[in-house]
């Protein structure tokens, strides 16, 4: 089994690659990214390429499966480039896969494709509408890529397409908004708003990707830890003092800091706060029933493990 993997230098790829490395059925992994990895894997052959490059088809030659991980997740100032990379780059990757004769595509989508809206269902299933948020590039582009895949599937019925819609995934060395929050010396208690969201451990997402590589699963599958957490759960586990504040003031402050390019919280852009304005609480019954996948930890246990392991890493580095 020869696998093509975009975004091979990214964090999630680093969690998935050891599983593929130890899988006897995997003979080679063609990793495509704009930069190489810092670590080495025997089965990995790296190719330096932008996912918008039309020459990508030749990188996919002889590959059986495409795992599309490449996506701009963390915020960029002037998000036009991020939108172009995410949407046009993904289209180019899928089209190159067709030309190369690949018969399976595993795509990492996101809960963000559903959008955070006041009329969201209390529980989000895979059949819930995808309503990307126009003002937030990540949500918007995740929804747009899936919209493209809807027609792509109809045009190419011989290709197995699996969409894995994960919530925020974390691990001890992840670099995202969740890890930024763990570095704060003081917390903010929203007196007028209760931010609710889900977490899933990075290895559980990698396991779902591995399952999708090994067997054929058509359609979309939600991935999350059971239950949900609130922002206050962060502060409680971190044992930091909190300041009462209005959500609208936090939003205004985030907007100001972002536009003045003051990185008080590195990965905090106004769009990520908008994603927390209304909950996206997913059920993963479909993944459990059809794939045999279930998160090893619920959302609160994921947070507790992350806090514990981050503290252990800090202690070791002293």
Protein Blocks (a to p, Z undefined) as FASTA:
>chain_A
ZZddehklbmklmmmmmmmmmmmklmbdcdddfbdcfbdcfklccddddfklmklmmmmg
oiabdcdfbdcfbdcehjllmmmmmmmmmmmmmmmmmmnopabdcddddfklnopafkbc
fbdcfkbccdddfklmklmmmmmmmmmmmmmmmmmmmbccddddddddddfkbccfklmm
mmpcbdcddfkbccddddddfklmmmmmmmmmmpccedjdddddehjddfklmmmmnopa
cddddfklmmmmmmmmmmnopafblmlcfklmmmmmpccdddfklmmmmnopacfbdfkl
mmmmmmmmmmmmmmmmZZ
